[in-house]
Amino acid sequence: MAEYKLLLPSMGEGVMEATIITWLFNEGDNVKEDDSVVEIATDKVDSDVPTPVSGKIVKILKQKDEVAKVGEAIAILEIEGEGSAPASEETTTEIPASTPDAETLQTIEEPLKVSASTEFSGDLYLSPLVKSIAQQENISEAELKSIKGNGLEGRITKEDILAYVKNRGNQPTPQAAPVQQAPSAPQSAVSSAPAATITAAAGDEIIPMDRMRKIIAENMVKAKQIAPHVTSFIETDVTNVVKWRNKNKAVFEKREGEKLTFMPIFVRAVVKAIQDFPMINVSVNGENIIKKKNINIGMATALPDGNLIVPVIKNADQLSLSGLAKAINDLAYRARNKKLRPEDTQGATYTISNVGSFGNLMGTPIIPQPQVAILAIGAIVKKPAVLETPDGDVIAIRNLMFMSHSYDHRVVDGSLGGMMLKHVHDYLENWDLNTEI
């Protein structure tokens, strides 16, 4: 028999470590090739790690809540053969991720990020476990900056922060470095803000937040603290869109084996409007505005457990309607079946939320950081409407839909936010019934 080291696989660019959530097998259990053996959590999504070989788990090297680095051994398996069999390069290739971590979301989600001190280069990202410890111990941002990280690229490890907590009383009080940029809400405000004490009454059910809901809550509060939100509304006649889809959906499904929803049409209209107004496709970095080259559309997606994630259609401006339909269907399917990869939720530059899928007429969505705008699309409803014709005004039954555009008033004024929304409206109202799919 031979020993095989199961390594933590690569999970996409920028993801260097993960926290062990739970082992799905115990020491002594036999596993088959491709069995998911452990659940892990990153700053982006939660994942199942499969084993590339069959064998028996003889030693678990990383326990629940411990952090492992990419390429580090997390378990030892006993397999058929002789001698020691180190994990092959194949073990460290990218794998599909599982349960999404709403930061995704960025969702409407971005990992907790602190500006590095002079001891670090670049930005310091906290793993979910380190972040949790920091919040539980009420460790401030200034204190985090003072901790020397011994992890990869200077990251703070579990051991680093626990050592700091142990010796905290002997540490000098760190002073925050002067900030030379426009003031913004401190990132520690989410966890340090006092909360009202609520007492459960008799018969009330207490439901602990799951991991994903906690991250969503943090990110939503942070997003509202950072960006002053303004929302514009418009009602759009999408009768041509409805007619076009009804004409093409059966042909498309027969040809491609894919459903043709309204979302590819909405994405196409948004992409065109962004090309008309590229200053919507930006982020704010202190007193600088970063104008994005790529148009990556986030697609807010409800999950079966009631949580939310935002997979991203990369380079949406380069896709045809057919390509958009396939990309949207693929991302939605993998989101709802816990198969998203970390990179599937990264890099959105603008987000669409289809509140109409729940029968809602309109909504006022929260802008996911670091984006500066988000569009909510309401339900399509048949209504009587006044139409202008060469023979005079007439009343006809039309398919109407509300859209609401929330934007960050730091960099997007009412004229830009309103004109962007009007262009989306115009592209949908004037949809060509002869558009090819």
Secondary structure, DSSP 8 states (H G I E B T S, - for coil): -EEEEEE----STT--EEEEEEESS-TT-EE-TT-EEEEEE-SSBEEEEE-SS-EEEEEE-S-TT-EEETT-EEEEEEESSSEEE---GGGGS-----SB-S-SBTTB----EEE--TTSSSEEE--HHHHHHHHHTT--HHHHHHS---SGGG---HHHHHHHHHTGGGS---------S-----TTHHHHS--------TT-------HHHHHHHHHHHHHHHHS-EEEEEEEEE-HHHHHHHHHHHHHHHHHHS----SHHHHHHHHHHHHHH-GGGSEEEETTEEEE-SS--EEE-EE-TTS-EE--EETTGGG--HHHHHHHHHHHHHHHHTT---GGGGS--SEEEE-GGGGT-S-------TT-SEEEEE---EEEEEEEEETTEEEEEEEEEEEEEEEEETTT--HHHHHHHHHHHHHHHHT--TT---
